[in-house]
């Protein structure tokens, strides 16, 4: 593949074996290998097949010293073009597309920044209501709670009955929580 302005660099940790491009392509390098008959043969480099992992990230299988490893392409590109990844940081796709491994689409960020970015792009959605593992109430409880509040029942008595805090009942009343449940 010969793309204009495609730049190739050695894949970090695989110098002399594999190269990665700023467009997210991976290729093996030309190299000499020992043959069984004590001779040496030239092994021509070629483009590596890129597959998708179960979670949708492009990955490539590498072999070095008889050992195979699977590497994600975005990690190889980031190491080669952005430098060493700071401890505790992750590689983030700026456009949210896991398959766009162009170096200009990658950055290092913290886990927290990565999660916030995913929510902003709509890649992750906040869990609402009973789909949240922390929910003590069910969707069918909410209209009843709102109805009882409308009739003047106190937040403390409702909270005791449902074994939740008064603020939980108040937030239901003001639709700060469970707002997706219509009366």
C-alpha positions as CSV (number, residue, x, y, z in Angstrom):
1,X,0.0,0.0,0.0
2,X,1.5,3.3,-1.1
3,X,-0.4,6.2,0.4
4,X,0.9,9.8,-0.1
5,X,2.6,11.0,3.1
6,X,2.5,7.6,4.8
7,X,5.4,7.5,7.2
8,X,6.8,4.2,8.5
9,X,8.6,3.8,11.8
10,X,9.8,0.7,13.7
11,X,7.2,-0.7,16.0
12,X,8.6,-0.2,19.5
13,X,9.8,-3.5,20.9
14,X,9.9,-5.0,17.4
15,X,12.7,-3.0,15.8
16,X,13.9,-4.7,12.7
17,X,10.9,-7.1,12.7
18,X,7.8,-4.9,12.3
19,X,7.0,-1.3,11.2
20,X,3.9,0.7,11.7
21,X,2.7,3.7,9.7
22,X,1.0,7.0,10.8
23,X,-2.1,5.7,9.0
24,X,-2.3,2.6,11.2
25,X,-0.9,0.0,8.8
26,X,1.5,-2.7,10.0
27,X,4.1,-4.6,8.0
28,X,6.9,-7.0,8.6
29,X,10.5,-6.0,7.6
30,X,12.8,-7.7,5.2
31,X,15.2,-9.8,7.2
32,X,17.6,-12.7,7.0
33,X,16.7,-15.9,8.8
34,X,18.7,-19.1,9.4
35,X,17.6,-22.1,7.5
36,X,17.7,-25.7,8.6
37,X,20.5,-26.5,6.3
38,X,22.8,-23.9,8.1
39,X,22.2,-21.4,5.3
40,X,20.6,-18.0,5.4
41,X,17.6,-16.8,3.4
42,X,16.0,-13.5,2.8
43,X,12.5,-13.3,4.2
44,X,10.7,-10.5,2.4
45,X,8.5,-8.2,4.5
46,X,4.8,-7.8,3.7
47,X,1.7,-6.1,5.0
48,X,0.3,-7.8,8.1
49,X,-3.3,-9.0,8.3
50,X,-5.3,-6.9,10.7
51,X,-8.2,-8.5,12.5
52,X,-10.8,-7.1,14.9
53,X,-10.7,-8.1,18.5
54,X,-14.0,-9.1,20.2
55,X,-14.4,-5.5,21.5
56,X,-13.8,-4.0,18.0
57,X,-10.2,-2.9,18.1
58,X,-8.0,-3.7,15.2
59,X,-5.1,-6.0,16.2
60,X,-2.2,-7.8,14.6
61,X,-0.3,-10.9,15.5
62,X,3.4,-10.6,15.8
63,X,6.2,-13.2,16.1
64,X,9.6,-12.6,17.5
65,X,12.1,-15.2,18.7
66,X,9.5,-17.9,18.1
67,X,6.9,-16.3,20.4
68,X,3.6,-14.9,19.1
69,X,1.8,-11.9,20.6
70,X,-1.3,-10.1,19.7
71,X,-1.0,-6.3,19.7
72,X,-3.6,-3.6,19.2
73,X,-2.8,-1.4,16.3
74,X,-3.6,1.9,18.1
75,X,-1.1,1.0,20.8
76,X,1.7,0.3,18.2
77,X,0.9,3.5,16.4
78,X,0.9,5.6,19.6
79,X,4.2,4.1,20.9
80,X,5.9,4.8,17.6
81,X,4.6,8.3,16.9
82,X,3.5,9.7,20.3
83,X,6.4,8.3,22.3
84,X,6.3,6.3,25.5
85,X,2.9,6.1,27.2
86,X,2.9,7.7,30.7
87,X,2.2,5.3,33.5
88,X,-1.5,4.9,34.1
89,X,-2.5,6.4,30.8
90,X,-4.5,4.9,27.9
91,X,-4.6,5.5,24.2
92,X,-7.8,7.4,23.3
93,X,-9.4,7.7,19.8
94,X,-10.4,11.4,19.5
95,X,-13.2,10.7,17.1
96,X,-14.4,7.7,19.1
97,X,-13.9,5.3,16.1
98,X,-11.8,2.3,17.3
99,X,-10.9,1.5,13.8
100,X,-9.4,4.9,12.9
101,X,-5.8,4.5,13.9
102,X,-4.4,7.5,12.2
103,X,-1.8,9.1,14.5
104,X,-3.7,12.4,14.4
105,X,-6.7,10.7,15.9
106,X,-4.8,9.3,18.9
107,X,-3.8,10.8,22.2
108,X,-2.7,9.6,25.7
109,X,-5.1,10.3,28.5
110,X,-6.1,9.1,31.9
111,X,-8.8,6.4,32.4
112,X,-11.1,9.1,33.8
113,X,-10.5,11.4,30.8
114,X,-11.1,8.4,28.5
115,X,-14.5,7.6,30.2
116,X,-15.6,11.3,30.1
117,X,-14.7,11.4,26.4
118,X,-16.7,8.3,25.7
119,X,-19.8,9.7,27.5
120,X,-19.5,13.0,25.6
121,X,-19.4,11.2,22.3
122,X,-22.3,9.1,23.2
123,X,-20.3,5.9,23.1
124,X,-21.3,5.1,26.7
125,X,-24.6,5.8,28.3
126,X,-25.2,6.3,32.0
127,X,-27.3,3.6,33.5
128,X,-30.7,4.8,34.5
129,X,-33.1,3.5,37.0
130,X,-33.1,-0.2,37.9
131,X,-30.5,-0.9,35.2
132,X,-28.0,0.6,37.6
133,X,-26.5,-1.9,40.0
134,X,-26.9,0.5,42.9
135,X,-30.7,1.0,42.4
136,X,-32.9,0.0,45.4
137,X,-36.1,1.0,43.6
138,X,-37.9,-0.4,40.6
139,X,-39.5,1.6,37.8
140,X,-42.9,0.6,38.9
141,X,-42.3,2.2,42.4
142,X,-41.7,5.7,41.0
143,X,-45.3,6.6,39.9
144,X,-46.6,5.4,43.3
145,X,-44.0,7.4,45.2
146,X,-44.8,10.6,43.2
147,X,-48.5,10.0,43.7
148,X,-48.1,9.7,47.5
149,X,-46.0,12.8,47.5
150,X,-48.6,14.7,45.6
151,X,-51.2,13.6,48.2
152,X,-49.0,15.2,50.9
153,X,-47.3,12.1,52.4
154,X,-43.9,13.0,54.0
155,X,-40.6,12.1,52.3
156,X,-39.4,10.5,55.6
157,X,-42.3,8.1,55.8
158,X,-42.0,7.0,52.2
159,X,-38.2,6.7,52.6
160,X,-38.6,4.4,55.6
161,X,-41.0,2.2,53.7
162,X,-38.8,1.8,50.7
163,X,-35.6,1.7,52.8
164,X,-34.0,4.6,51.0
165,X,-32.8,8.1,52.1
166,X,-35.1,11.1,52.2
167,X,-32.9,12.8,49.6
168,X,-33.7,9.9,47.2
169,X,-37.4,10.5,47.6
170,X,-36.9,14.2,47.2
171,X,-34.9,13.7,44.0
172,X,-37.6,11.5,42.6
173,X,-40.2,14.2,43.5
174,X,-38.1,17.0,41.8
175,X,-37.3,14.6,38.9
176,X,-33.6,15.0,39.5
177,X,-33.5,11.2,39.5
178,X,-35.8,8.8,37.7
179,X,-36.7,11.6,35.3
180,X,-37.1,9.1,32.5
181,X,-40.2,7.6,34.3
182,X,-43.3,9.5,33.3
183,X,-46.2,9.9,35.9
